[in-house]
């Protein structure tokens, strides 16, 4: 990370930092959205394999 002026970073480094933050935000939002649905998904898979057994 080469500094050109005091307190300035290269635009290439800044671009990669912005991309990293966006990916992190997408992952966190995905975990929050799918957090409550994991249990329902497991029950759905159980019900598929329970076909014909009562």
N, C-alpha and C positions, 0 to 999 in steps of 0.2 A: 504494500500500500504506500505509494509514493505521494507525498504531499507537495503540491505545487506552490501553494500559498499557506499562510498560517490559518489553520482551521478548515482548509479545503481538501476534499478527497476527489479522486478521479471519478468521472461519470460512469465508467465501466464498473467500478466497485459499488457505487451507489445503485446502479441498476440491478446487480446481483443481490444486494441487500434488500431491495424492494421486492424482488421476486421471492426471496426466502421468506419474508414476512407474509406475503400473500399466500404462499403455500401453507404456512403454519396456520393462518386464519382459516383457510378452507378445511384443513384437517380438523381443527378444533370444532368448527361449526358442524362438520359431518359427524363427529363423535357425539355432540350434543343432540343433534336431530335423531340419530339412530340409537341413542342410548336407551330410550324406553321401548324401542321396537324389537330389541334382541330377544326378550323373553317371549313375545308373541311369535317370533320367527321359529323359535325352538318348539313351541307348541304346535305350530303349523306342520313342521317336519314330522313330529311325533304322530299327528293325525293322518298324515299321508301313509305312514308305515302301519297304521292301525286299521287300514282298510279291510273290511270283511271280518274283523275280530270284534266281537261285542261282549 
